[in-house]
Amino acid sequence: MPSSAVFRAAALLLCLSLCGAFSPACSPLPLRRSFAHAAAKGAAPVGGRKVSGGCTRLRMGLFDALKELAMPTEIADTADRAPEVAAATGPLSFVAGVSEVADPRHPMEDAWFVGESEFGMFDGVSGAAKSENQDAVYSFMLSDMTQRMIMNQKVKRGEVDTANALEFACSALADTLSCGASTACVAQIDTTVPGYTTLKGVNVGDSGLSVVRRNAEDGALKVVWKTNPQQHFFNCPFQLGGSSPDSPDQAMKFTVPLQTGDLVVVGTDGFYDNVYENQMIDLLEYTKDQDATAIAQSLVGYARQQQEDPSILVPYGVEAKEAGQTWSGGKLDDTCVMILQFWNPADYPAQEVAAAAPEQ
């Protein structure tokens, strides 16, 4: 290990040694919006099990930040670096679940949508200028407009281009002189190539998307691909909106092949700023038999635990230290997490699929 990494690990160990373990109780977090299940008609949720949801209580160790340094993660910023997968017997189906909780200091600014084969997440930038004349926060307007553009593409062209949809949505809002700014993560599930299901999309800013897969060799979950946050400098993410110099053509474009059993975790910085990757993996293992909504609720609930603890060292605090700033405890923020569970309908007998189909 290089000397700089050794020094960084030692510093993190010293900080973590001062932090106490914690496990305060937390309440279930309800969905604030509803949406139709994205799975095809007659599709079953992963494992065929329905769970009402709730918040997981989890006691984490003192070495989470150190484990983060050593955890192997394949990060890709171009499509050809994403892990390859074997061809499946048919296109994969997915079910989605979302949970969110607002920063108590202001109205919710995290927005999202889930469609038949596309989804998006948008984090309103609190420091951006806003107008009292607008009917909605800019992130909600951008979410709604992007989904509208995607629906128009389906009707007119029969195919989806997420980059184009986001660009036209931003342009449409600029024409209305809308104020505000937002990050954006927009993706579609493409099954046009026989035997392959591919995640295609764009990401602008510091919301994150992680593809989590169970290792065939040791059976452990690991992040096999994730987006890289885009920031001008510490705590200043790339953002879209009338008051920002950034534009959709600066988006990170990605193409990631998926396989049955994959989990896609999409979250705003309220989640990723407060939860280390290894903590996320532990939570996903702990909730592996639950449905997508229950898993999302567990991740959001744990993130809020972290945010309200004044003595811990969270990823945001590590980044602050690297930027020469001082930060203590969690970072309170709007928090939204979307979970997508992928599975192959061919793996389920027809009667099991019909019996376990999600309610519409």
Secondary structure by P-SEA (a helix, b strand, c coil): ccaaaaaaaaaaaaaaaabbbbbcccccccccccccccccccccccccccccbbbbbbbbcccaaaaaaacccccccccccccccccccccccbbbbbbbcccccccccccccccccccbbbbccccccccccccccaaaaaaaaaaaaaaaaaaccccccaaaaaaaaaaaaaaacccccccbbbbbbbcccccbbbbbbccccccbbbbbbcccccccccccbbbbbbbccccccccccccccccccccccbbbbbcccbbbbbbcaaaaacccaaaaaaaaaaaccccaaaaaaaaaaaaaaaaaccccccaaaaaaaaaccccccccccbbbbbbbbbbbcccccaaaaaaacccc
